[in-house]
Amino acid sequence: MSPLPEPEVLIKKVKAKGHDAHHGGAWKIAYADFVTAMMAFFLLMWLLGATNEDQRKGIADYFAPTVMESTTSGGSNGVLGGRSIEQPDGAAPYAKRAGIMPVAPFQAANGARAPKTSDDGQLRKVESEIRKRMERDPGLKSLQGHLRMVQTKEGLRIELIDKADYSMFSAGTAAMDPRAGKLLQIVADAIAGTPNRIAIRGHTDALPYSGSRSGSQNNWTLSSARAEATRQALAAAGVDASRFSRLEGVAETEPFNPQDPYDPRNRRMSVTLLQG
């Protein structure tokens, strides 16, 4: 018998393949975004729980975008007259308004108009100085919640705001409380060395004026009288009288809290250190 043929040996060579390609780092970026968003969310929740209404409003004002304003008539004739709730002090939307007393623009010592300034750093320095002075005065430290400072397109607006527990003026009068006078002294000390012109605006709440049966007195005249009392206090505290550029009484037409026209915070004085 012939020998059986040797079986043919087939060798199959399989080319080894490496592990699937690495997935890359895209998941890490997505995870980092998620963690950042969660951190921001918890910070927001903490801020809402750790601050009061006034503090939250101050934070909102700080991040609010600045809107260019028109100085001509227009807009709604409703409660706010076409204005935003937090409108900076500036030209009124109507050509004329009761209670406005024009004052000559600031003149330098040599008779020339004071140089315009757009130095935001100077205005921030004034704001910081006012806060520091209030911190150092134990008698005024409790009034910090009544003072609000906002950087606006026009300049630094300093608002002295009434609350249920404190009013700057006796009810229905322009008689200023002594502590309000001391607060204005601090404001005057901080702005006396600046060249900026000054605008003052008086506000009331919507409670009808009851100080005169004849009807000759009302919230318009009351807000104007309080604006004038504020101007006199600043002038007596050392602010050059020629720097006052605009003096207005707007009654209850621009409430701090539009949802409640009788809110005590609607009674306030605005002192704006103007840019330019």
C-alpha positions in Angstrom: 0.0 0.0 0.0 1.2 3.4 -0.8 1.7 5.7 2.1 -1.0 8.2 2.8 -0.2 11.7 1.8 0.7 14.0 4.6 -2.1 16.3 5.5 -1.7 19.8 4.1 -1.1 22.2 6.9 -2.7 25.6 6.4 -1.4 28.4 8.4 -3.8 31.4 8.7 -2.0 34.5 9.7 -4.4 37.0 11.4 -3.2 40.5 11.6 -3.7 41.7 15.1 -5.7 44.8 15.5 -5.1 47.3 18.3 -7.8 48.2 20.8 -10.4 50.6 19.5 -9.2 54.1 19.2 -9.5 56.2 22.4 -12.7 58.1 22.8 -10.9 61.4 23.3 -11.5 64.1 25.9 -14.8 65.5 24.7 -16.6 63.9 27.7 -14.3 65.8 30.1 -15.3 69.1 28.6 -19.0 68.3 28.8 -18.6 67.1 32.4 -16.7 70.3 33.3 -19.5 72.4 31.8 -22.0 70.5 33.8 -20.1 70.9 37.1 -19.7 74.7 36.4 -23.4 75.1 35.7 -24.3 73.3 38.9 -21.9 75.4 40.9 -23.4 78.6 39.4 -26.9 77.2 40.3 -26.0 76.5 43.9 -24.3 80.0 44.2 -27.5 81.6 42.9 -29.6 79.6 45.4 -27.3 80.7 48.2 -27.5 84.3 47.2 -31.3 84.3 47.1 -31.3 82.8 50.7 -28.6 85.0 52.1 -29.7 88.5 50.9 -32.7 90.7 51.5 -34.8 92.4 48.9 -32.7 95.6 48.8 -29.5 93.7 48.4 -30.9 91.6 45.6 -32.1 94.8 43.9 -28.6 96.3 44.2 -27.0 93.2 42.6 -29.6 93.3 39.8 -28.8 97.0 39.2 -25.1 96.2 39.0 -25.6 93.7 36.2 -28.4 95.6 34.4 -27.4 96.7 30.9 -27.2 100.4 30.3 -29.8 101.7 27.8 -29.4 104.9 25.8 -32.2 107.4 26.5 -33.9 109.8 24.3 -34.4 113.4 25.5 -37.4 114.0 23.4 -41.1 113.3 24.0 -42.5 110.0 23.3 -43.5 106.6 24.7 -46.4 105.8 26.8 -48.5 108.2 28.9 -49.2 105.5 31.5 -48.0 105.2 35.0 -44.3 105.3 34.1 -44.6 107.7 31.2 -42.5 105.5 28.9 -39.7 105.2 31.4 -38.1 102.0 32.7 -38.4 101.3 36.4 -34.7 101.9 37.0 -34.3 104.9 34.6 -31.2 107.0 35.4 -31.8 110.6 36.4 -31.9 112.6 33.2 -34.0 114.7 30.9 -37.7 114.3 31.5 -39.8 112.8 28.6 -41.9 115.9 28.5 -40.8 119.4 27.4 -42.0 121.0 30.7 -42.6 119.7 34.1 -44.0 121.4 37.2 -41.5 121.8 40.0 -38.4 122.2 37.8 -36.1 125.1 38.8 -33.3 125.7 36.3 -29.9 126.5 37.9 -26.9 128.0 36.1 -24.3 125.4 35.0 -21.1 125.1 37.0 -18.5 127.8 36.2 -14.9 127.4 37.2 -13.2 130.1 39.3 -11.9 131.9 36.3 -15.3 132.1 34.7 -14.8 129.2 32.2 -17.0 126.2 32.1 -15.5 123.3 34.2 -13.9 120.6 32.0 -16.0 117.7 31.2 -15.1 114.4 32.7 -15.9 110.8 31.8 -13.7 109.3 34.5 -15.7 106.4 35.9 -12.8 105.7 38.2 -13.3 109.1 39.9 -17.0 108.3 40.4 -16.3 104.9 41.9 -13.8 106.6 44.2 -16.6 108.9 45.4 -18.9 105.9 46.0 -16.2 104.1 47.9 -15.5 107.2 50.1 -19.1 107.6 51.0 -19.4 104.0 52.1 -16.3 104.2 54.1 -17.4 107.3 55.9 -20.7 105.7 56.8 -19.0 102.7 58.2 -16.9 104.9 60.4 -19.9 106.8 61.8 -21.8 104.7 64.4 -24.8 107.0 64.2 -25.1 106.6 60.4 -24.2 102.9 60.1 -27.8 102.0 60.6 -28.8 104.1 57.6 -26.8 102.2 55.1 -29.9 100.4 53.9 -31.4 103.9 53.1 -28.5 104.8 50.8 -28.2 103.4 47.2 -25.6 104.3 44.7 -25.9 103.4 41.0 -23.6 104.0 38.1 -25.8 105.3 35.2 -25.1 106.7 31.8 -25.3 110.2 33.2 -23.0 109.5 36.1 -23.2 108.4 39.8 -26.7 108.5 41.2 -26.9 108.7 45.0 -30.3 107.9 46.3 -31.5 108.6 49.9 -34.5 106.3 50.4 -37.2 106.4 53.0 -38.5 103.2 54.6 -41.2 102.4 57.1 -38.8 102.8 60.0 -37.2 106.1 59.0 -38.1 109.2 56.9 -35.6 111.9 55.9 -38.3 114.6 56.2 -41.1 115.3 58.6 -44.4 114.1 57.1 -45.8 116.6 54.6 -42.9 119.1 55.1 -39.4 119.9 53.8 -38.0 119.9 57.4 -35.0 117.6 57.2 -34.2 115.0 60.0 -30.8 115.7 61.6 -29.5 112.3 60.6 -30.4 113.0 57.0 -28.5 116.2 57.3 -25.4 114.3 58.6 -25.8 111.8 55.7 -25.8 114.7 53.2 -22.7 116.1 54.9 -20.9 112.9 54.1 -22.1 113.0 50.5 -20.9 116.7 50.3 -17.5 115.9 51.7 -17.0 113.1 49.1 -18.1 115.2 46.1 -16.8 118.6 47.1 -13.5 118.1 45.4 -14.9 116.9 42.1 -15.6 119.2 39.1 -18.8 117.4 38.1 -22.1 119.2 37.9 -25.0 118.0 40.1 -28.6 117.2 39.5 -31.1 116.8 42.3 -34.5 115.2 42.0 -37.2 114.9 44.7 -39.8 112.0 44.8 -42.9 111.4 47.0 -45.2 108.4 47.4 -48.8 108.6 46.1 -50.4 109.5 49.4 -52.3 112.8 48.8 -50.8 115.9 50.4 -52.8 116.9 53.4 -50.8 119.8 54.7 -52.9 122.5 53.0 -56.7 122.8 52.7 -56.4 125.5 50.1 -55.0 123.1 47.5 -52.0 125.3 46.8 -49.7 122.6 48.2 -49.4 119.1 46.7 -46.9 116.4 46.0 -45.4 118.4 43.2 -44.6 121.4 45.4 -43.6 119.1 48.3 -41.1 117.1 46.2 -39.7 120.4 44.7 -39.3 121.9 48.2 -37.5 118.8 49.4 -35.2 118.9 46.4 -34.4 122.6 47.3 -33.8 121.6 51.0 -31.4 119.0 49.8 -29.6 121.5 47.6 -29.3 123.9 50.5 -27.9 121.2 52.8 -25.2 120.3 50.3 -24.3 123.9 49.7 -24.1 124.5 53.4 -21.9 121.5 53.7 -19.3 122.9 51.3 -20.5 122.1 47.7 -20.0 125.1 45.4 -23.5 126.5 44.8 -22.7 127.1 41.1 -22.3 123.4 40.4 -26.0 122.6 40.7 -27.2 122.1 37.2 -30.8 120.8 37.6 -33.3 120.7 40.4 -36.6 118.8 40.0 -39.6 117.7 41.9 -41.4 114.9 40.2 -44.0 114.0 42.9 -45.1 110.3 42.7 -44.6 109.9 38.9 -41.4 107.8 39.1 -42.0 105.3 41.9 -39.2 103.1 43.3 -41.8 100.4 43.6 -44.4 100.7 40.7 -46.4 97.8 42.1 -47.2 99.8 45.3 -47.5 103.6 44.8 -47.8 104.0 48.6 -44.5 102.1 49.4 -42.4 104.4 51.7 -39.4 103.7 49.5 -41.1 105.8 46.8 -40.2 108.8 49.0 -36.6 109.5 48.1 -34.0 112.1 47.0 -31.7 111.5 44.0 -28.4 113.4 43.9 -26.6 112.7 40.6 -23.0 113.5 40.0 -23.1 114.1 36.3 -20.4 113.0 33.8 -19.4 115.4 31.1 
